[in-house]
Amino acid sequence: MQERRALTGVPIDDLLAKRWSPRAYDNSRGITRAQLSALLEAARWAPSCNGDQPYRFLVVDRQADAGTWAKVFDCLNENNRKWVKNVPVLVLACANSLFQNGKPNRWGQYDTGAASLALALEAVSLGLIAHQMGGWDLDKLRAALEIPAEYTPMSLIAVGYQAEPDVLDEETKKKELRPRERKPLTEHFYQGAWGKPVAL
């Protein structure tokens, strides 16, 4: 299996360096309920504004409910279908636009992203892989899963075990094998004023 650690400018925690978004999934291996519980528990303990926990995660396990899994798969764009066909579990992360008291929550999407990252990092710690994706039909997915209007589907997270890149078609395999890259810190991280690169 590929271990593609981030090539960081300074050392960072190993869990963060090991996290990436593979597309090669082993279609012969599902994940256990204990693993799923740990993933969701990690998301549950992510920070959120006022501890409101505006996120909702909808789990779709191919082994437990093939019909719903197929409905979700049907909502994906063609590029994602090429590799998601091997994924055992899909988790839809949704953000509430309202606080529990009914007032608007402009931090709901931010908090849902934090919870999703917590889930992805827990996957790494369990020896699993997680790939967050946005390539799907929003209206179709909302209807298929009967998602309430105040919730916005943010990301479908594929979870499972890694396989060799050979399980992928050639186009997707190229994406899987291309070097991991990030823009320099000075392009996105500022100090003191907008656009002024952080001094490190």
C-alpha positions in Angstrom: 0.0 0.0 0.0 1.1 3.6 -0.6 2.0 5.7 2.3 2.2 9.2 1.0 3.3 11.5 3.8 3.1 15.2 3.3 6.5 16.7 2.4 6.3 19.4 5.1 8.6 22.4 5.5 8.9 21.7 9.2 8.0 18.5 11.2 4.3 18.1 12.0 2.4 15.4 13.9 2.7 12.0 12.1 -1.1 11.6 12.0 -1.5 14.8 10.1 1.4 14.0 7.7 0.0 10.6 6.9 -3.5 11.8 6.1 -4.3 12.0 2.4 -7.2 11.2 0.1 -6.7 7.9 -1.7 -9.1 6.6 -4.3 -8.0 3.0 -4.4 -10.3 1.1 -2.0 -10.4 -2.6 -1.3 -13.9 -3.8 -2.3 -13.5 -7.1 -0.4 -13.2 -5.5 3.1 -15.8 -3.6 5.0 -15.3 -1.7 8.2 -16.4 -3.0 11.6 -19.1 -1.4 13.8 -16.4 -0.7 16.4 -14.3 1.2 13.7 -17.4 3.1 12.6 -18.2 4.0 16.2 -14.7 5.4 16.7 -14.9 7.5 13.5 -18.2 9.0 14.6 -17.0 9.5 18.2 -14.0 11.5 16.9 -16.4 13.7 14.8 -18.7 14.1 17.9 -15.8 15.6 19.9 -14.7 18.2 17.3 -15.0 21.8 18.4 -18.2 23.8 17.5 -19.5 27.2 18.2 -21.1 27.2 21.7 -20.8 23.4 21.6 -23.9 23.4 19.4 -22.8 20.5 17.2 -24.6 21.7 14.1 -23.4 18.7 12.0 -25.3 15.6 11.1 -23.6 12.5 9.6 -25.6 10.0 7.6 -23.9 6.7 7.3 -24.5 4.5 4.3 -23.0 1.0 4.6 -23.0 -1.0 1.4 -23.0 -4.3 3.3 -25.8 -3.4 5.7 -28.0 -1.4 3.2 -27.1 -2.0 -0.5 -30.2 -0.3 -1.7 -29.5 3.1 0.0 -25.8 2.8 -1.0 -26.9 2.4 -4.6 -29.1 5.4 -4.4 -26.2 7.5 -3.1 -23.9 6.1 -5.8 -26.4 7.1 -8.4 -26.0 10.8 -7.3 -22.3 10.9 -7.9 -20.6 12.4 -11.0 -19.0 10.1 -13.4 -15.4 10.7 -12.2 -16.3 9.7 -8.7 -18.3 6.6 -9.7 -15.1 5.2 -11.3 -13.6 4.6 -7.9 -16.4 4.9 -5.4 -17.8 1.6 -6.8 -15.2 -0.1 -4.4 -16.0 1.9 -1.3 -17.8 0.0 1.5 -19.0 3.0 3.6 -20.1 6.5 2.6 -20.7 9.1 5.2 -22.6 12.3 4.3 -21.7 15.3 6.4 -24.4 17.9 6.6 -24.4 21.3 8.2 -27.3 22.9 10.1 -27.9 26.6 9.2 -29.6 27.2 12.6 -28.5 27.0 16.2 -30.6 24.7 18.4 -32.4 27.8 19.6 -33.6 28.5 16.0 -31.3 31.5 15.4 -29.1 31.6 12.3 -25.7 29.8 12.7 -23.2 31.2 10.2 -20.5 28.8 11.7 -22.4 25.6 11.0 -20.5 24.8 7.8 -17.1 25.6 9.5 -17.9 23.3 12.4 -19.0 20.5 10.1 -15.7 20.8 8.3 -13.9 20.5 11.6 -15.9 17.4 12.6 -15.2 15.9 9.1 -11.5 16.3 9.5 -11.7 14.7 13.0 -13.3 11.7 11.3 -10.7 11.6 8.6 -7.8 11.7 11.1 -9.4 9.0 13.2 -9.6 6.9 10.0 -5.8 7.3 9.7 -5.2 6.2 13.3 -7.3 3.1 12.7 -5.4 2.1 9.5 -8.3 3.1 7.3 -8.5 5.7 4.5 -11.0 8.5 4.0 -11.6 10.6 1.0 -13.9 13.7 1.2 -15.6 14.6 -2.1 -18.1 17.1 -3.5 -18.7 15.7 -6.9 -22.4 14.8 -6.7 -25.9 16.1 -7.6 -27.1 18.1 -4.5 -30.8 18.1 -5.3 -30.8 14.4 -6.2 -28.9 13.5 -3.1 -31.1 15.6 -0.8 -34.2 13.9 -2.2 -32.7 10.4 -2.1 -31.9 10.7 1.6 -34.8 13.0 2.6 -32.5 15.7 4.1 -34.4 18.6 5.8 -34.2 22.0 4.2 -32.2 23.6 7.1 -29.3 21.1 6.5 -26.8 21.6 3.7 -25.0 18.4 2.5 -21.3 19.4 2.6 -19.3 16.3 1.7 -19.5 12.6 1.1 -16.7 10.9 2.9 -15.6 7.5 1.5 -14.2 5.2 4.2 -12.6 1.8 3.9 -9.3 0.0 3.5 -6.7 1.0 0.9 -6.0 -1.2 -2.1 -3.2 -1.1 -4.7 -3.6 1.6 -7.4 -4.1 -1.1 -10.0 -7.8 -1.4 -9.0 -8.3 2.0 -10.7 -8.8 3.0 -14.3 -5.8 4.6 -15.9 -7.1 8.2 -15.6 -7.9 7.9 -11.9 -4.7 5.9 -11.3 -2.7 8.9 -12.6 -4.4 11.1 -10.0 -3.7 8.6 -7.3 0.0 8.5 -8.1 0.7 12.2 -8.8 2.9 14.0 -6.3 1.3 15.6 -3.3 1.7 19.3 -3.4 0.6 22.4 -1.5 1.3 26.1 -2.3 3.9 27.9 -0.2 2.9 29.2 3.3 3.4 32.8 2.1 0.6 32.5 -0.4 -2.2 31.7 2.0 -0.9 32.6 5.5 -0.7 36.3 6.4 0.4 38.3 9.4 -0.6 41.8 10.5 -2.3 42.7 7.3 -4.2 41.0 4.4 -1.7 39.8 1.8 1.4 40.4 4.0 3.1 37.0 4.3 3.5 35.6 7.7 7.0 36.0 9.1 8.4 32.6 10.1 
